[in-house]
Amino acid sequence: MTNGDPSTDDDRQTGLVTYSRTLLAPAELARRDRAYAALTEAVRELCDAQLRTEVDLEEVGAVAAEVRAVTARLLTSARERSFGIELGHDGGAREHGNAVLGLRNPFACAVGARAMFWDDRGARATLELGALYEGPPGCVHGGVLALVFDQLFTEAAAAVGQVGMTAELTVAYRRPIPLGTVTVDAWLEVVDGRKRRMHATCHDGDGNLTAEAEALLVLPRWLEGSDAIWPKRPPVDALDGDVSLDPSVT
Ligand SMILES: CCCCC/C=C\C/C=C\C/C=C\C/C=C\CCCC(=O)SCCNC(=O)CCNC(=O)[C@H](O)C(C)(C)COP(=O)(O)OP(=O)(O)OC[C@H]1O[C@@H](n2cnc3c(N)ncnc32)[C@H](O)[C@@H]1OP(=O)(O)O
């Protein structure tokens, strides 16, 4: 099957996952990533602005027409389906459609160089969850937090070489989470064959523990022996200050 994109080779199937491999030189790939990241950021800013705007209704109508015109320009050349996974030159997955950290997904909240980190225990995300992620008034939507936990578990498992897909996810919401900065830590607790038991915490901007989560990840039978590589993230010590992932350190 061909994916219709001349910058990648054809689709391949590994179990349930369809992926292609880039045909572009690294410099060209980086140039495109910068351009698409800038577009994604601009659209994200637009989403936030349209949510909060109080301009008069005539202006609202005019802006809607302009946005539709811009959408039509983008659709003059567009893939028909989701981004899927494209493999880069090092075999690393370029998951640019991912709902939490996709470079080309304006809904993604874990974006930018300071959003996602790994160490030898697991993964940490430091996120700005603004008005677009609201559930209870002024607070983060519980489903959005579950989404972030889900991704963090995958990251934490990958950080220690134990990838898996989420089979079960349980969240304990301990106190409302004000919109703003949240820090989520996830780590591996137990490996039992293809099963990985995970734990995670969420702290608000004042350092309060707001939620905890547990998950069972399972290395899918179809992924055993695959050469697919989850993309590596910067080490936690790339951050300023004390950001140990040790769960005993609060
Ligand atoms: C996955 C990451 C891999 C990274 C690889 C690198 C590069 C890129 C390639 C692929 C990337 C793909 C996706 C990653 C992207 C984002 C992820 C974000 C997180 C998610 O968004 S992820 C989506 C939600 N997630 C699902 O879409 C899973 C649907 N599901 C299944 O795909 C199967 O269901 C699966 C695979 C879970 C198991 O299938 P299977 O055939 O491999 O294994 P099997 O059934 O034999 O179970 C083996 C042992 O696990 C126990 N077990 C199984 N399921 C259980 C359950 N629910 N509760 C309690 N125990 C359970 C059994 O009881 C047995 O235990 P025992 O050995 O003791 O008998």
The ligand as a Tripos MOL2 file, in Angstrom:
@<TRIPOS>MOLECULE
LIG
   69    71     1     0     0
SMALL
NO_CHARGES

@<TRIPOS>ATOM
      1 C1          3.4310    0.2800   22.5570 C.3       1 LIG1
      2 C2          4.6960    1.0160   22.5320 C.3       1 LIG1
      3 C3          5.7030    0.3630   21.6640 C.3       1 LIG1
      4 C4          6.8280    1.2540   21.2000 C.3       1 LIG1
      5 C5          7.5510    0.6410   20.0520 C.3       1 LIG1
      6 C6          8.4210    1.5280   19.3080 C.2       1 LIG1
      7 C7          8.1400    2.1400   18.1240 C.2       1 LIG1
      8 C8          6.8410    2.4370   17.5250 C.3       1 LIG1
      9 C9          5.9400    1.2790   17.2900 C.2       1 LIG1
     10 C10         4.6630    1.2740   17.7870 C.2       1 LIG1
     11 C11         4.0610    2.3910   18.5940 C.3       1 LIG1
     12 C12         2.6150    2.1750   18.8750 C.2       1 LIG1
     13 C13         1.9240    2.8300   19.8240 C.2       1 LIG1
     14 C14         2.4890    3.7300   20.8730 C.3       1 LIG1
     15 C15         1.9470    5.1150   20.8350 C.2       1 LIG1
     16 C16         1.3100    5.7170   21.8650 C.2       1 LIG1
     17 C17         0.9220    4.9580   23.0730 C.3       1 LIG1
     18 C18         0.2060    5.7770   24.0830 C.3       1 LIG1
     19 C19        -0.4750    4.8310   25.0730 C.3       1 LIG1
     20 C20        -1.7240    4.2670   24.4360 C.2       1 LIG1
     21 O1         -2.6180    4.9700   24.1100 O.2       1 LIG1
     22 S1         -1.8420    2.5930   24.1860 S.3       1 LIG1
     23 C21        -3.4840    2.4420   23.4310 C.3       1 LIG1
     24 C22        -4.5030    1.8110   24.3280 C.3       1 LIG1
     25 N1         -4.2460    0.4020   24.4720 N.am      1 LIG1
     26 C23        -4.5660   -0.4720   23.5110 C.2       1 LIG1
     27 O2         -5.0630   -0.1530   22.4650 O.2       1 LIG1
     28 C24        -4.2760   -1.9200   23.8340 C.3       1 LIG1
     29 C25        -5.3450   -2.8290   23.2330 C.3       1 LIG1
     30 N2         -5.0810   -4.2000   23.6260 N.am      1 LIG1
     31 C26        -4.1890   -4.9710   22.9650 C.2       1 LIG1
     32 O3         -3.6510   -4.5820   21.9360 O.2       1 LIG1
     33 C27        -3.8950   -6.3000   23.5580 C.3       1 LIG1
     34 O4         -4.9420   -6.7400   24.3330 O.3       1 LIG1
     35 C28        -2.5770   -6.2840   24.4060 C.3       1 LIG1
     36 C29        -1.3940   -5.8280   23.5350 C.3       1 LIG1
     37 C30        -2.7200   -5.3600   25.6380 C.3       1 LIG1
     38 C31        -2.2930   -7.7150   24.8820 C.3       1 LIG1
     39 O5         -2.4360   -8.5930   23.7760 O.3       1 LIG1
     40 P1         -1.3920   -9.7710   23.5040 P.3       1 LIG1
     41 O6         -2.0590  -10.7200   22.5430 O.co2     1 LIG1
     42 O7         -0.0770   -9.2530   23.0940 O.co2     1 LIG1
     43 O8         -1.1760  -10.4340   24.9210 O.3       1 LIG1
     44 P2         -2.1060  -11.4690   25.7250 P.3       1 LIG1
     45 O9         -3.5440  -11.2090   25.5280 O.co2     1 LIG1
     46 O10        -1.5810  -12.8340   25.4570 O.co2     1 LIG1
     47 O11        -1.7660  -11.0530   27.2570 O.3       1 LIG1
     48 C32        -0.4440  -11.1930   27.7710 C.3       1 LIG1
     49 C33        -0.5860  -11.1510   29.2790 C.3       1 LIG1
     50 O12        -1.1560   -9.8760   29.6770 O.3       1 LIG1
     51 C34        -2.3980  -10.0890   30.3790 C.3       1 LIG1
     52 N3         -3.3550   -9.0550   29.9790 N.ar      1 LIG1
     53 C35        -3.5950   -8.6150   28.7240 C.ar      1 LIG1
     54 N4         -4.5180   -7.6550   28.7450 N.ar      1 LIG1
     55 C36        -4.8700   -7.4920   30.0330 C.ar      1 LIG1
     56 C37        -5.7860   -6.6410   30.7010 C.ar      1 LIG1
     57 N5         -6.5150   -5.7470   30.0290 N.pl3     1 LIG1
     58 N6         -5.8850   -6.7260   32.0460 N.ar      1 LIG1
     59 C38        -5.1410   -7.6050   32.7470 C.ar      1 LIG1
     60 N7         -4.2360   -8.4360   32.1540 N.ar      1 LIG1
     61 C39        -4.1230   -8.3850   30.8340 C.ar      1 LIG1
     62 C40        -2.8530  -11.4570   29.9530 C.3       1 LIG1
     63 O13        -3.7090  -12.0190   30.9160 O.3       1 LIG1
     64 C41        -1.5360  -12.1970   29.8280 C.3       1 LIG1
     65 O14        -1.0940  -12.5150   31.1540 O.3       1 LIG1
     66 P3         -0.4360  -13.9550   31.4950 P.3       1 LIG1
     67 O15         0.7880  -14.0620   30.6010 O.co2     1 LIG1
     68 O16        -0.1010  -13.8670   32.9510 O.co2     1 LIG1
     69 O17        -1.4600  -14.9490   31.1740 O.co2     1 LIG1
@<TRIPOS>BOND
     1     1     2 1
     2     2     3 1
     3     3     4 1
     4     4     5 1
     5     5     6 1
     6     6     7 2
     7     7     8 1
     8     8     9 1
     9     9    10 2
    10    10    11 1
    11    11    12 1
    12    12    13 2
    13    13    14 1
    14    14    15 1
    15    15    16 2
    16    16    17 1
    17    17    18 1
    18    18    19 1
    19    19    20 1
    20    20    21 2
    21    20    22 1
    22    22    23 1
    23    23    24 1
    24    24    25 1
    25    25    26 1
    26    26    27 2
    27    26    28 1
    28    28    29 1
    29    29    30 1
    30    30    31 1
    31    31    32 2
    32    31    33 1
    33    33    34 1
    34    33    35 1
    35    35    36 1
    36    35    37 1
    37    35    38 1
    38    38    39 1
    39    39    40 1
    40    40    41 2
    41    40    42 1
    42    40    43 1
    43    43    44 1
    44    44    45 2
    45    44    46 1
    46    44    47 1
    47    47    48 1
    48    48    49 1
    49    49    50 1
    50    49    64 1
    51    50    51 1
    52    51    52 1
    53    51    62 1
    54    52    53 ar
    55    52    61 ar
    56    53    54 ar
    57    54    55 ar
    58    55    56 ar
    59    55    61 ar
    60    56    57 1
    61    56    58 ar
    62    58    59 ar
    63    59    60 ar
    64    60    61 ar
    65    62    63 1
    66    62    64 1
    67    64    65 1
    68    65    66 1
    69    66    67 2
    70    66    68 1
    71    66    69 1
@<TRIPOS>SUBSTRUCTURE
     1 LIG1         1 GROUP 0 **** ****
